Amino acid sequence: MIKRYLFALVAIQLAAATSCWAQASNAKPNSLPRIITLTPHLTEMVEAAGGASMLVGVSAHSNRPASTQHLPIVSDARSIDLERIKTLDPTIIIYWKSGTPSTQIEALKKQFLPRGIKILGVEPRKLDDIAKDIQTIGGFLGTEKIAEKSAKQFREQIKTLENKYKKKASSSRRQVRVFYQIWAQPLMTLNHEHLIGDVIRLCGGEQLFSNEKLLVSTVSRESVVKADPEIIFTAVDHPNIKTDWRMWSSLPHLSATKNKAFIEIDGDTISRPSPQILMGVETMCAAIEKVRSSQAN
């Protein structure tokens, strides 16, 4: 179902883009927006908003849509190439607030705001924020109709997943204890303010350590064992990378060990706050539901 949704989303963008930019066909090419995105998921967000053809520069590891893979790389997780950005003559730069160091954001604004270049920062903390950001980006690009359709379809799919999984948890009055591990050494997790917290809630899970003060928190192995997660998730950046679960699987009394519930999720589908996250949500929800159902039997 999720793959059908993503296919339909692309079809909407292609069809709507034809009519949306027909009015601009007589305009000079340089009158259209020239967009640079500073993280991979923002490239996907621009596509969802109908602006893939306007991209002139992207970040490292931007792999969707395929048409953007040949574009100049202007940033990675550690740095932004301001000089390279200058040569691309952008009109809009989009960055991820929590994914870009504040010093780099300030340097970006100092360099480009005086030139009249629009700089947009986004920070999705809820799944619905992804839909809102698609609409916001569409407003910047002048592709509101495409963005509205994409946002609407994304919200509809989230509602479908919520009906499928969250209501099951409510009817059984049974939340599954979930630990989301983002790093093993040191052991790190996320609190409820992170987008992953919203995903876990949608799936009918109880997010362990959700009340930690920091968005990304360090916790002890002992505290995790005491909380006794029934399922443990982590994201992997490459299909050939396998997680060493022995830190947990060596504990026979741990509920996650008893359930054999150590789950890897493709990082591209759970760590990127774009429409692509729907595939990761489906994976996470299905795994949580499996644990819930096995305990009920």
N, C-alpha and C positions, 0 to 999 in steps of 0.2 A: 504493500500500500504506500509506504514512504517513497519507494523508487518511482511509483506511478505519479505521486505528487510532484517530485522533483522534475520528472519529464514534462508534466503539465505546466509547471512553473516556467520552464525554458520556452515552451510553446507560446505561453502568454506573452513573454518578453519579446520574442521574435515578431509575433503578430502585431502587438501593440506598438513596438518600436517603428514599424513601417509607417503606420498612420501618424504617430506622434511627431516624427521628424520629417514627414512629407512637407509640412509647412515651412520647415527650415531649409529645404533643399536648395532654395535660391539664395540662402545666406552665404556669406563668405565662410570658408572652412574654419578660419581662426575666430569666428564669432561663437562657435560652439564651445562648451566647457572642455577644459583639458585637466584631467583628474589624476592625482597621485594618491595612492593608498600606502600606508606605512605598516600594515600587518596583513597576512594572507586572508583572514576572514573578511576584512573590509573590501578586498577585491571581489569577494563573493557577494557582499552586500550591495556593492555598486551594480553588479550584474543583476541582482534581484530588483533593483530600482530602475533598471533599463538603461544603464550607462556604460556597459562593458566596452562599447566602441569608442568611448570618450577617454578611456584610460591611456595615459602616456608613460606612466612609471609605477612600479609596484615594489613590494618588499620581497626579500628572499623567501623561498618556499611557497610562493603563490602559485597554485597549480589548478585553480578553477576560476573562470572557465578556461578551457584549453587555449582559446584564442589569445590569452594574455601571457602565456608562458614565454613568448619571445620578447616581451617588453623589457626595457632597461630596469635593472635592480637598483633601487635608491636607498634601501635600508635593510637592516637585519635586527635581530633581537638586542644587539648591543649598541648599534650606532645608526646615524642618519647621515647620508652623504649630501650635505647642503649644496655643494658645488655642482654635483650631478643634477640635483633638482633644478637649479638655476638654468642649466642648459636646456631643460625640457619645457621651460616656459609655461608652467601650470597656471590655471586660474583657480583651482580648488585643491586643497590638501586635506586629507582625512586621516585622523590618527585615533588610536585607542588609548583612552586616558590612563587606565591602570597598566597598560601594556607598553607604555613609552615612558622612560625616565623623565622626571619633571625638568631636569636641566636641559634635556634635548628639546622638550616642548617649548621652553622659554627661548632657546636659540632659534628654533623654527619660527616662532612668532616675531622675534626681533628682526630676523632676516627678511621675512616675506610679508608680514602685515603692512609695513610701510609701502610696499609695492602694489597694494590693493588686492593681494591674493587672499581669497577666503580660506580660513582654516577652521575645520570642523572637528571637534572632539566628541566621541561617543563612549558610553560606558553602560552597556546592558547588564542589569542585575536580575532581571526577570525575563522569562521567555517572551512575554508580550513586549518587552523593550526592543527585542529584535524587530518585531513588526513596526514599532514606532520609529526605529532608526531607519528602516527601509523608507518609510514615508518622509522622514526628515531629509534623507539624502535625495529622494525624488524631488522634493521641493527645491533643493539647491540646484539640481540639474535641469529642472523644467520638464521632468518626466513623471509628473504626479499621477497620471492615469495608470501607467505601468506599475508604479510603486504601490498605488492603492490596491490594485488587483493582487499583486504579490503578497502584500501584507494581509489582505483578507483571506487568501488561501492558506497562508501560514497559520493564522489564528484558527481557521476551521480545522486544520490538521491537529493543532494542539488540543483543541476541544475534543476531537475524536480520541486522541490518546488519553486524555483525562477521563472521558467516559469509560474507556476500556480498562484503565488500571486504577485510577484514584477511587472510583466508585466501588470497585471490588474490595479495596482496603477498608472503605467506610462500612460496607455491608457486613464484612467479617469482623469489624472492629479490631483489626489486627495489622499493626504497622511492623514492618521488618526493620531491624536495627542495621543501619548501613554505615560502613566506614569507607570514606573515599581517600585513598592514599595518593598524594601527588609526588611524593619523594620518600625513599626508604632511609637514606642516611644523609642528613638527619631526617627523622620521621616527620612528615608534614601533611597537613590536611587543610580543609577550607571551612569557613564558618557559614552561617545561614544567609549572609548578605551576598555571597557569590552566586552566580547563575546556576552552578551545579546544585546548590541547595534548593532552588526552585524545581529543578529536574527531579530531585529525590522526592520532594513533596508531591509532585504530580504522579510519581510512580507509587505513591502510598508507602514511602519509606520514612523511617525515623533517622534523621541525620545525626550521627554521633559527633560531639564537639561543636555543635552548631552555634553555641553561645560564646565561643571564644571571641576575645575582643578584636583580634587581628583577622583580616580577610584570609590571609595565609598564615596558619599557625603551626608551631612546632609542638608536638605532643610526645609523651613517653610511651615506650612499648608497654610498660606496666599499666598505664592508664587505659590503653586500648584493650588489653586483656581483661581488665576489670569491667569495661563497658560491654565486653562480650559481643562483638558484631556477629550477625548471622550471615552477612555477605560483605566482601571487601572488593572494591573496584580500584583499578588504576588505568590510566591512559598510556598507550604506547605510540611512539612516533613512527614506527616502521614495523611492517608485518613480520619481519625476520627477528625482531627483538622479542625475547621471551623474559618475562618477569620471574625473578627468583622469589618464590613464595615461601621458602623454608622458614623464614622468621615466624610465619603464622602456621603453616601446615605441620610444623614440628610439635605443635601444641594440640594433642588429641582431645582435650576438654573444651577447646574453643568451638563455639557454635558454627563459625564459618568453616572450620575443618570438618566437623561432623557433616555439614551440608555439602562439602566439596564445592564451596561457593567462593572461589577466587577468580575474578572476572577481569580480563583485559578488554579495553575498548579502544578502537582506532582513534588516536588523538585528533585526527582531522574531523571526526564526526561528533566529538564530545567537547573538545577544548576550543573550538572555533564558534563564537556566537554569531552564526549566520543560519540561513535556512537549512544548511547541511547538518546542523545539530539534530534535526529530527531523526536521523538514522541512529545516532548515539542514544537519544532518548528512548527510542524503541528497544534498542539492545538492553539498556539499563532496566527499563520497566519489565521487560520479559524475564530477565534474570531474577529480579525481585519477586515477581509474581510466582515464579517457579519455586522459590524458597517458601513463600507464603502458602502455596498450595500443598507442598510436601509436608508442611507442619500441620496442616488442617486434616490430612488423611491419617 
